[in-house]
Amino acid sequence: MNSLKYIHRQKPLEQIDIGPLSDQIADRIVDAIALGQIKSGDRLNEAELADTLGVSRVPIREATRILSSQGIIIPSPRRGVRVGIFDEAWATQLHNSRVAIERLAARIVSDKFAEDPSRILQVTAAAEKIRETTSHYPLNAYEVNRADIAFHSAIFRIADSPLLSTLWAAIARHVLIMFASETYRATDLEWVNSQHDRYIETLLNGSAEQLDNEVEDHVAGVRIFVMEEKEKKIQ
């Protein structure tokens, strides 16, 4: 049960933010995957999860159903469920999917900001939370990643499109896993702040074409940064 130790060390479930128990459990499992405590391809045992979290199997079963519907865990006939494989093909599909839906959401949000500039406060508050997390020492990259997800969730919340919100909910946990895989060794993520400041500026003042380009650049930003850092080390 070593892969579940991280889940056990987290806060008791009753101390987590209000929300369905099954969603809280799903988030716990994703946290453990993102932090490398549970690996791609690992088998998840329903009884062990229930024992570790101190809950019945019913919410565990519902949590695994949620994650299975999102493609994070894969049902294995007669062998329970296993964590999905997060490889380069997955990363490319995730990138393309995210760009497509976030471009649509960003255009809606930009129009809403033009009608009511006060709506920007929700996004700037989320950006400020990112700034706060990047200033912590020692840096907790996962804390930054969580704040980053909250920023983009705010974009979709303001867009107020049931379809886009559903699509974002389906990939948001994947995005968190992606963020974690790319930043887990980071010691400085201050550059993330300017990235989000530029995004906000484009939402406020950019054309539709500029906004499309900004979303593309923003989504690719972490991967490009990591690749550049690797190249520097090789040189």
Secondary structure, 3 states (H helix, E strand, C coil): CHHHHHHHHCCCHHHCCCCCHHHHHHHHHHHHHHCCCCCCCCEECHHHHHHHHCCCHHHHHHHHHHHHHCCCEEECCCCCEEECCCCHHHHHHHHHHHHHHHHHHHHHHHHHHHHCHHHHHHHHHHHHHHHHHHCCCCCCHHHHHHHHHHHHHHHHHHHCCHHHHHHHHHHHHHHHHHHHHHHCCCCCCCHHHHHHHHHHHHHHHCCHHHHHHHHHHHHHHHHHHHHHHHHHHHC
